[in-house]
Amino acid sequence: MHFPSKRDLWMTMVLWGIALVGVIMPIVNGEMIAFLFLLPLSALLLWFWFSTGYKIEDDIIKIRYGPIRMKVPIKNILIIKKRKNPFTAPALSVDKLELVSGRFDVISISPENQEEFVKSVLKVNDEIKLDSRINVKE
C-alpha cells in the first residue's frame, strides 16, 4: 500500500520558490551558463517534492525521498511517536511519525493519512507501542 507524504504550505513555498527562482533569474539576466548549472539543481529539488512517499510491502516500509531510498523492517519497529519537527527528513511536513526501531535507529516520516499508515503497520506487527497522541480507530 502506498502512502504519499503530507506536504506543508511552507515546504511547498521553499522548494518551489528555490527551484523556480533558480531557473527564472538566470534566464531573465541572460546568464545561460548559470541557467544550465541551476537547472539540474532545481530538478533535484522537485524530485524530492514529487517522489516522497512510503510504501508498505509485506513486512517492509519502503521510503522514497527523491533519489534517496530506505527500507525499515516493520518487525524491528518498537515505538511510533508523533513529532512536530521541521528539520528531520524524509518528510515534507512538520506533522511527522517517528519510527523507533532500536536504540539509535529513528526515522521520521509524514504520511498524508497517518491513521491508515499506522493501521497497516500494526497489521504486520501488533506489538508496536504507540504514542498516546496517536489515535487509531478500529
Secondary structure, 3 states (H helix, E strand, C coil): CEEEECECHHHHHHHHHHHHHHHHHHHHHCCHHHHHHHHHHHHHHHHHHHHCEEEEECCEEEEEECCEEEEEEHHHCCEEEEEECCCCCCCECCEEEEEECCCCCEEEECECCHHHHHHHHHHHCCCCEECCCCCCCC
